[in-house]
Amino acid sequence: MALWSQNYDPFGNIVLSTMVASIPIVILLGMIALLHIRIHIAAAVGLIAALAISVGVCHMPGDIAAAATIYGAAYGLFPIGWIILNVIFLYQLTVQRGLFDVVRDSLARVAPDARIQLILIAFAFGAFVEGMAGFGTPVAITAAILIQLGFRPLHASGLALIANTAPVAFGSLGIPITTLAQVSGLDVYHLSAMIGRQLPFFSLVIPFWIIVAFDGWRGIRAVWPAALTAGLAFAIPQFLVSNFHGPWLVDIIAGVSAIVATILLLRVWQPKEIMRLERPAAVEGVTIVDSGPLTPKRVAFAWMPWVVLTIFILCWGLPVVQKKLDTVAAPKFEVPHLHLRVQHMPPVAPPNAEPEKAIFKFNYLSATGSGILLAAIVAGFAMGFTPVAMLRAYGHTFWRVRFSLLTIAAMLSLGYVTKYAGTDATLGIALAHTGVAYPFFGTLLGWLGVALTGSDTASNVLFGGLQKITAQQLHLSPVLMGAANSAGGVMGKMVDAQSIVVASTATNWYGHEDSILRYVFWHSLALATLMGIFVYLQAYVAPFTSMVVK
C-alpha cells in the first residue's frame, strides 16, 4: 500500500491552516464548556470534524483515517478504559460494604482536618500511585477516596486533577521521560535531571495551590505547615532522585516521603481550627456498618481494599513482573491500513525518518488494569463477597461507566486521527514560529499536547522531535526544550477530556464534565504560564541559565 506524507500547511498559509486544524478542539471544548452538551456527544462530534478535516482538507486516504479511528478507540478501551472499569469495580465493592465511616474516622484520627486530608490523599498518595501506574489511575483512586471523606463531587474531581500535575512527568516508572529520550535521541539522564530542575519548584507550590482552590487564603493561614512539609518532602527527593538516579523511582520515593513527613508533622502539630466535612449522603446499595469503637481490626478492614490495591499496582509496575507476564501473553498486532503508511515530514521529523508505526499491544496480563482487577477480586473475597455477588457488582459497574468508556474511546479516536493526519503538528509548528519567545511558547506546546492527547507520554512522542529541531535552529538547549515539553505538559493533564471523564466517573458525577472543565481550566492555564515563564528564565536569564543541563 502507498505511503502517505503529512502536509502541515495544506492551504499554503500557516495562519489559515492552523485555524482549520484547531476546529475539532474548539468544537469539543466549546460544546462541553459553553453549550453544556454531554461529553460523549461532544467527543463524537469532535471526531467527525477531525475526520472531515483530515480527509477533506489534508487529503488523508480514507482507509488510513478509518484505521486511525479504530486504533484510537481500541487504545482508549485498553488500557485506559480497562483501568477505569476495574478501579470503579473495587470502589463499588467498598461502597456495598458501607466502609465510608470507618475510613473517614480512621483518617480523622491522623488528619482530622479536611484540608490536610486533601494534601495527604490527592497530592502525596496520588503522586505515589502516579509513579506506579499513571494513565488516569491516581485521579480515579484519589477522587473516589475524597468522595468517601465527604468532599463534594466538584471538589473531589477538580482537586484530584489539579494535584495530579507535578508527578506526571515521572509517572509509570518514568515512561514519559524514557519515551521522550527514545523519540528525540536525547540522553535520558540529562532529560531526567533537567525536568528535576523544573518541576520541584511547582511540587512545592501545588499543596498550597489546592488548599487555596478549596478553602481560599484562610485555608493557607490555617494549614500552611502541612502544605510546606508535604511540598518540601516531595520536591527535595524529586530533585535528588531525578538528578542522581534517573526517572524511574522519582514519584514513588517522593510520594512516600511526603506521606511520611506529613504524618510525622501531625503527631506534634494540628491546626487550631479543624475543618470537618459533613458525612457523605447515603448511597443506594450501601450496607451501613454498625457504629462502635474504632478498633485496629475495624480500621484495617476498612482500609484493606486500598492497601491490597497499592500492593498489586506496585508489583504490576515492576519491570521484571511486566516482562515475565508479557512472555506469557502479550500479542501485538500491526494495524492494517495504518502501520508504516504515514510519513512524518520536516520540521516535525528529520528527513528520511521512518514511517509512523501503528502496533496495538494487547498485554492483557501485564496491563495495570488487570492488576487492579485481581486486587479487587482478592479484596472482594476478603470483604466476604461471593463470586456471584462480585459478578453482579461488576455488571453494575460496567453499566455505570458505559458512557465514560464510549467517551474515552471517542476521545482517543479523535486524538489518533489528528496525530496521523498531522493537524496537531500544524498547531505545534505555529507555536514554533515565535522566535526568541519560543522557550515560553514551546512549554505551552507541551501543555497543548497533553490537553489534546491526554498523555504526557503521547505529547512527548508527538512534539519531542519538533522541540529538539526547533531548539537547535534557535540555538537553544535541546535538553531544556525537550524537558519543557514534558514539564509544561503536566499542567495540561487536568484539562484533557480523558482525565475529566475519569474524575467524573470515579465520583459518580458523569454528565457534569462541563463544570469540572470550567473549575480546572484557569488553574491549568495559570500553572502552564508560570512554567513557561520559568523555562524562559532558564533559557536566557542568569542565574537561571546555570540550571540548564549541559
C-alpha positions in Angstrom: 0.0 0.0 0.0 1.2 3.5 -0.8 2.9 5.7 1.7 1.1 9.0 2.6 3.1 12.0 3.6 1.7 14.6 6.0 1.2 18.1 4.9 1.2 20.6 7.8 0.2 23.6 5.7 -2.5 22.4 3.3 -3.6 26.0 2.4 -0.2 27.4 1.9 -1.0 29.9 4.7 0.1 28.8 8.2 -2.4 31.0 9.9 -5.4 29.6 7.9 -4.1 26.1 8.2 -3.7 26.5 12.0 -7.2 27.9 12.4 -8.7 24.9 10.4 -6.6 22.4 12.4 -7.9 23.8 15.6 -11.6 23.3 14.7 -12.1 19.9 16.2 -10.7 21.0 19.6 -12.7 24.2 19.5 -15.9 22.2 18.8 -15.1 19.7 21.6 -14.3 22.2 24.3 -17.0 24.7 23.2 -19.7 22.0 23.3 -18.6 20.9 26.7 -17.9 24.2 28.5 -20.2 26.6 26.7 -23.1 24.6 25.3 -23.2 22.0 28.2 -23.5 19.1 25.7 -22.9 15.7 27.2 -19.3 14.9 26.8 -19.7 11.6 24.8 -21.8 13.5 22.3 -19.3 16.3 22.1 -16.5 13.8 21.6 -18.3 12.1 18.8 -19.0 15.5 17.0 -15.3 16.5 17.5 -14.3 13.2 16.0 -16.5 13.7 13.0 -15.0 17.2 12.5 -11.5 15.8 12.7 -12.2 13.1 10.1 -13.8 15.7 7.8 -10.7 17.9 8.0 -8.2 15.1 7.8 -9.8 13.6 4.6 -11.3 16.7 3.0 -8.5 19.2 3.8 -5.3 17.3 4.4 -6.2 14.7 1.8 -5.6 11.8 4.1 -6.7 8.5 2.5 -10.0 7.3 3.8 -8.7 3.8 4.8 -5.9 5.4 6.9 -8.4 7.7 8.6 -10.7 4.8 9.4 -7.8 2.7 10.7 -6.6 5.6 12.9 -10.1 5.9 14.3 -10.4 2.2 15.2 -6.8 2.2 16.6 -7.5 5.2 18.9 -10.8 3.6 20.1 -9.0 0.4 20.9 -6.3 2.2 22.9 -9.0 4.2 24.7 -10.7 1.0 25.8 -7.4 -0.8 26.6 -5.5 0.0 28.6 -7.2 3.2 29.7 -10.8 2.1 29.9 -9.7 -1.2 31.4 -8.1 0.7 34.3 -11.1 2.9 35.0 -13.6 -0.1 34.9 -11.7 -2.1 37.4 -10.9 0.8 39.8 -14.6 1.7 39.9 -15.4 -2.0 40.4 -13.2 -2.1 43.5 -14.7 1.2 44.7 -18.2 -0.3 44.1 -17.3 -3.2 46.4 -16.3 -0.9 49.2 -19.5 1.1 48.7 -21.6 -2.0 49.1 -19.8 -2.9 52.4 -20.5 0.6 53.8 -16.9 1.3 54.9 -17.2 5.1 54.5 -17.5 6.0 58.2 -14.6 3.8 59.3 -12.3 5.1 56.6 -13.3 8.7 57.4 -13.0 8.3 61.2 -9.7 6.5 61.0 -8.2 9.2 58.8 -9.7 11.8 61.1 -7.5 10.4 63.9 -4.4 11.1 61.9 -5.5 14.1 59.9 -8.8 15.4 61.2 -8.7 18.5 59.1 -10.2 18.1 55.6 -7.6 20.4 54.1 -4.8 18.1 55.3 -6.7 15.1 54.1 -6.6 16.7 50.7 -2.9 17.2 50.8 -2.3 13.6 52.0 -4.7 11.9 49.6 -4.8 14.0 46.4 -1.2 15.2 46.4 1.0 12.8 48.3 -0.8 9.4 47.8 -1.8 10.4 44.3 1.8 11.1 43.4 2.8 7.7 44.8 0.1 6.0 42.6 1.2 8.0 39.6 4.7 6.7 40.0 3.4 3.1 39.9 0.6 3.3 37.3 -0.4 6.5 35.7 -2.9 6.5 32.8 -5.6 8.1 35.0 -5.2 5.6 37.9 -4.3 8.2 40.5 -7.2 10.5 39.7 -9.7 7.6 39.8 -8.4 6.3 43.1 -7.9 9.7 44.9 -11.2 11.1 43.7 -13.0 8.0 44.9 -11.4 8.3 48.3 -12.1 12.0 48.6 -15.8 11.3 47.9 -15.7 8.8 50.8 -14.3 11.5 53.0 -17.2 13.8 52.4 -15.8 16.1 49.6 -18.4 17.3 47.1 -18.1 15.8 43.7 -16.8 19.0 42.1 -14.0 19.4 44.7 -13.2 15.7 44.7 -12.9 15.7 40.9 -11.2 19.1 40.3 -8.8 19.0 43.2 -7.7 15.4 42.3 -7.0 16.7 38.8 -5.0 19.8 40.0 -3.0 17.7 42.4 -2.1 15.3 39.7 0.3 17.6 37.9 3.8 17.7 39.3 4.2 13.9 39.4 3.0 13.2 35.9 6.3 13.6 34.0 7.8 10.8 36.2 4.7 8.7 36.1 4.5 5.0 35.4 8.1 4.4 36.4 9.3 7.3 34.2 7.7 6.2 31.0 7.1 9.8 29.7 10.8 10.7 30.0 12.2 7.4 28.7 9.8 7.7 25.7 10.9 11.3 25.2 14.5 10.2 25.1 13.7 7.5 22.5 11.9 9.8 20.1 14.2 12.7 20.4 17.6 11.0 20.7 18.4 13.0 23.8 20.1 11.4 26.9 17.5 10.1 29.3 19.6 11.0 32.3 20.0 14.6 31.1 16.3 14.9 30.5 15.5 13.5 33.9 17.9 15.9 35.6 16.5 18.9 33.6 12.9 18.1 34.5 14.1 17.6 38.0 15.3 21.2 38.0 11.9 22.5 36.8 9.1 20.6 38.5 10.3 20.6 42.1 9.5 24.3 42.3 5.9 23.6 41.3 5.8 20.5 43.6 6.4 22.9 46.4 3.6 25.1 45.2 0.9 22.5 44.4 -0.1 21.7 48.1 -0.7 25.4 48.7 -2.5 25.8 45.4 -5.0 23.1 46.1 -5.7 24.5 49.5 -6.3 27.9 48.1 -8.6 26.4 45.4 -10.5 24.6 48.1 -10.7 27.0 51.1 -9.1 30.2 50.0 -6.3 32.1 51.7 -7.7 31.4 55.1 -7.0 27.8 54.5 -3.4 28.6 53.8 -3.2 30.5 57.1 -4.6 27.5 58.9 -2.6 24.6 57.4 0.5 26.1 55.9 2.9 24.0 58.0 1.3 20.8 56.5 1.4 22.2 52.9 5.0 23.3 53.4 6.1 20.0 54.9 4.4 17.9 52.1 5.7 20.2 49.4 9.3 20.1 50.7 9.2 16.4 51.4 8.1 15.8 47.8 10.2 18.4 46.0 13.6 17.6 47.6 13.5 13.8 46.8 12.1 14.6 43.4 15.2 16.8 42.7 17.7 14.4 44.2 16.4 11.2 42.6 15.8 12.7 39.2 19.3 14.2 39.1 21.4 11.5 40.7 19.5 8.3 39.9 17.1 8.7 36.9 13.4 9.0 36.2 12.2 5.6 37.3 11.6 5.8 41.0 11.1 9.6 41.4 7.4 9.7 42.2 7.4 6.6 44.4 10.2 7.8 46.6 8.9 11.4 46.7 5.3 10.4 47.3 6.2 8.1 50.2 8.4 10.9 51.7 5.6 13.4 51.5 3.1 11.0 53.2 5.6 10.0 56.0 6.7 13.6 56.6 3.1 14.9 56.8 2.0 12.2 59.2 5.1 12.8 61.4 4.2 16.5 61.5 0.7 15.8 62.6 1.9 13.9 65.6 3.3 17.2 67.0 1.1 19.8 65.3 -2.5 20.3 64.4 -4.3 23.4 63.1 -6.0 25.5 65.7 -9.4 25.2 63.9 -10.3 21.8 62.4 -12.3 21.8 59.2 -14.7 18.8 59.2 -16.9 17.9 56.3 -20.4 16.6 56.5 -20.8 12.9 56.2 -21.4 11.6 52.7 -25.0 11.2 51.8 -26.5 7.7 51.8 -25.7 5.8 48.6 -28.0 3.2 47.1 -26.8 -0.3 47.8 -24.7 0.6 50.8 -24.8 -1.6 53.9 -24.5 0.6 56.9 -21.9 -0.6 59.3 -22.9 -0.6 63.0 -21.2 2.2 64.9 -18.8 1.1 67.5 -15.3 1.7 68.8 -12.7 2.4 66.2 -10.6 -0.7 66.8 -7.5 -1.6 64.9 -9.3 -4.5 63.4 -12.1 -2.4 62.0 -9.7 0.2 60.7 -7.6 -2.4 59.0 -10.7 -3.9 57.4 -11.9 -0.6 56.1 -8.5 0.3 54.5 -7.7 -3.2 53.4 -9.1 -2.9 49.8 -6.9 0.2 49.2 -3.8 -1.4 50.7 -4.4 -4.5 48.6 -4.7 -2.3 45.5 -1.5 -0.4 46.3 0.4 -3.7 46.7 -0.9 -5.1 43.4 -0.2 -1.9 41.5 3.3 -1.7 42.9 4.0 -5.3 41.9 2.4 -4.9 38.5 4.6 -1.8 37.8 7.9 -3.6 38.4 9.7 -4.2 35.1 10.6 -7.7 36.0 7.0 -8.6 36.6 5.8 -6.9 33.5 8.5 -8.7 31.4 7.5 -12.0 32.9 3.8 -11.6 32.3 4.5 -10.3 28.7 6.4 -13.5 27.9 3.3 -15.5 28.8 0.8 -13.4 26.8 1.2 -10.1 25.1 0.2 -10.4 21.5 1.0 -7.5 19.2 -1.0 -6.5 16.1 0.2 -4.3 13.2 -2.9 -2.1 12.5 -4.0 -2.8 8.9 -4.0 0.2 6.5 -2.1 2.3 9.1 1.2 0.6 10.2 4.0 2.2 8.2 1.6 4.1 6.0 2.1 7.6 7.3 5.3 9.6 6.8 6.1 12.5 9.2 7.8 15.4 7.4 10.3 18.1 8.5 10.3 20.0 10.8 8.3 17.5 12.9 10.7 14.7 11.9 14.1 14.7 10.3 14.4 14.0 6.6 14.1 10.3 5.7 12.5 9.4 9.1 11.0 6.0 9.4 7.2 5.9 8.6 4.9 6.0 11.6 4.3 2.7 13.3 0.9 1.5 14.4 1.2 -1.6 16.7 -1.5 -2.4 19.2 -0.1 -4.3 22.1 -2.8 -6.4 23.9 -0.8 -7.1 27.0 -3.8 -8.3 29.0 -1.8 -9.9 31.8 0.8 -7.1 32.5 -1.7 -4.3 32.0 -2.2 -2.1 35.1 -6.0 -2.7 34.8 -5.5 -6.4 35.1 -3.6 -6.0 38.3 -6.3 -3.7 39.6 -9.0 -6.3 38.7 -7.1 -9.1 40.5 -6.7 -6.8 43.6 -10.4 -6.1 43.5 -11.2 -9.8 43.4 -8.8 -10.6 46.3 -10.2 -7.7 48.3 -13.7 -8.7 47.4 -13.2 -12.2 48.8 -11.6 -10.7 51.9 -14.7 -8.5 52.4 -16.9 -11.5 52.2 -18.3 -11.3 48.7 -19.2 -14.4 46.8 -18.2 -14.9 43.2 -21.8 -14.4 42.1 -22.1 -11.2 44.1 -18.9 -9.9 42.7 -20.0 -10.7 39.1 -23.3 -8.9 39.8 -21.3 -5.9 41.1 -19.1 -6.0 38.0 -22.1 -5.9 35.7 -23.4 -2.9 37.7 -20.1 -1.2 37.4 -19.9 -1.7 33.7 -23.3 -0.2 33.2 -22.4 2.7 35.4 -19.3 3.6 33.3 -20.6 2.7 29.9 -20.8 6.3 28.7 -17.4 7.0 30.2 -15.9 4.2 28.1 -17.6 5.4 25.0 -16.3 8.9 25.6 -12.7 7.8 26.2 -12.9 5.7 23.0 -14.2 8.7 21.0 -11.6 11.0 22.6 -8.7 8.7 21.8 -10.0 8.2 18.2 -10.1 12.0 17.8 -6.5 12.2 19.1 -5.2 9.5 16.9 -6.9 10.9 13.8 -5.3 14.3 14.4 -2.0 12.7 15.1 -1.8 10.6 11.9 -3.3 13.5 9.9 -0.7 15.9 11.2 -3.2 18.6 12.2 -1.9 18.5 15.8 1.6 19.1 14.4 0.2 22.1 12.5 -0.7 23.7 15.8 2.8 22.9 17.1 4.6 24.4 14.1 2.6 27.6 14.6 4.0 27.9 18.2 7.5 27.1 16.8 7.4 30.3 14.8 7.6 32.5 17.9 11.3 33.1 17.7 13.0 34.5 20.8 9.8 33.8 22.8 10.0 30.1 21.9 11.0 28.8 25.4 7.7 30.2 26.7 5.6 29.0 23.8 7.4 25.7 23.5 6.5 25.0 27.1 2.8 25.7 26.2 3.3 23.4 23.3 3.7 20.6 25.8 0.6 21.8 27.6 -1.3 21.7 24.3 0.0 18.2 23.5 -1.3 16.7 26.8 -4.6 18.6 26.5 -5.1 17.1 23.1 -3.8 13.6 23.7 -4.5 13.1 27.5 -1.0 11.8 28.0 2.4 13.3 28.8 3.9 10.3 27.0 1.9 10.9 23.9 2.7 14.6 23.9 6.4 13.8 24.1 6.1 11.4 21.2 4.2 14.0 19.2 6.3 17.0 19.9 9.7 15.7 21.2 11.3 15.7 17.8 9.9 19.1 16.9 11.2 20.6 20.2 14.7 19.3 19.5 14.8 20.5 15.9 13.4 24.0 16.8 15.8 24.4 19.7 18.8 23.7 17.5 17.6 26.2 14.9 17.2 28.9 17.6 20.5 28.0 19.3 18.7 26.9 22.5 19.5 23.8 24.6 17.6 20.8 23.1 17.6 19.2 26.5 15.9 22.3 28.0 13.2 22.4 25.4 12.6 18.6 25.4 12.3 18.8 29.2 10.0 21.8 28.9 7.7 19.8 26.7 7.2 17.2 29.4 7.2 19.7 32.3 4.8 22.0 30.6 2.7 19.1 29.5 1.9 18.0 33.1 -0.2 21.2 33.5 -2.4 20.1 30.7 -3.3 16.9 32.3 -6.1 18.4 34.3 -8.0 19.8 31.2 -7.8 16.8 28.8 -11.2 15.3 28.3 -10.0 11.8 29.1 -8.8 12.8 32.6 -12.0 14.8 33.3 -14.1 11.7 32.4 -12.0 9.6 34.7 -12.7 12.0 37.5 -16.4 12.4 36.8 -16.8 8.6 36.7 -14.9 8.0 39.9 -17.1 10.5 41.8 -20.3 9.2 40.2 -20.8 12.7 38.7 -20.8 11.7 35.0 -22.6 14.4 32.9 -21.1 17.3 34.8 -17.8 17.4 32.9 -18.5 21.0 31.8 -18.5 22.1 35.5 -15.2 20.2 36.1 -13.6 21.7 33.0 -14.6 25.3 34.0 -13.3 24.6 37.5 -9.8 23.4 36.5 -9.2 25.3 33.2 -7.8 28.6 34.6 -5.7 26.7 37.2 -4.2 24.7 34.3 -3.5 27.8 32.2 -2.1 29.7 35.1 0.3 26.9 36.0 1.3 26.3 32.4 2.0 30.1 32.0 4.2 30.1 35.2 6.1 27.1 33.9 6.6 28.8 30.5 8.0 31.9 32.3 10.3 29.7 34.3 11.7 27.9 31.3 12.1 31.3 29.5 14.3 32.4 32.5 16.3 29.2 32.3 16.9 29.9 28.6 18.1 33.5 28.9 18.4 35.0 32.3 21.2 34.4 34.8 21.4 32.8 37.3 18.6 30.5 36.0 20.7 29.7 32.9 23.1 27.8 35.2 20.4 25.3 35.9 20.4 24.0 32.3 21.9 20.6 32.0 24.9 20.8 29.6 
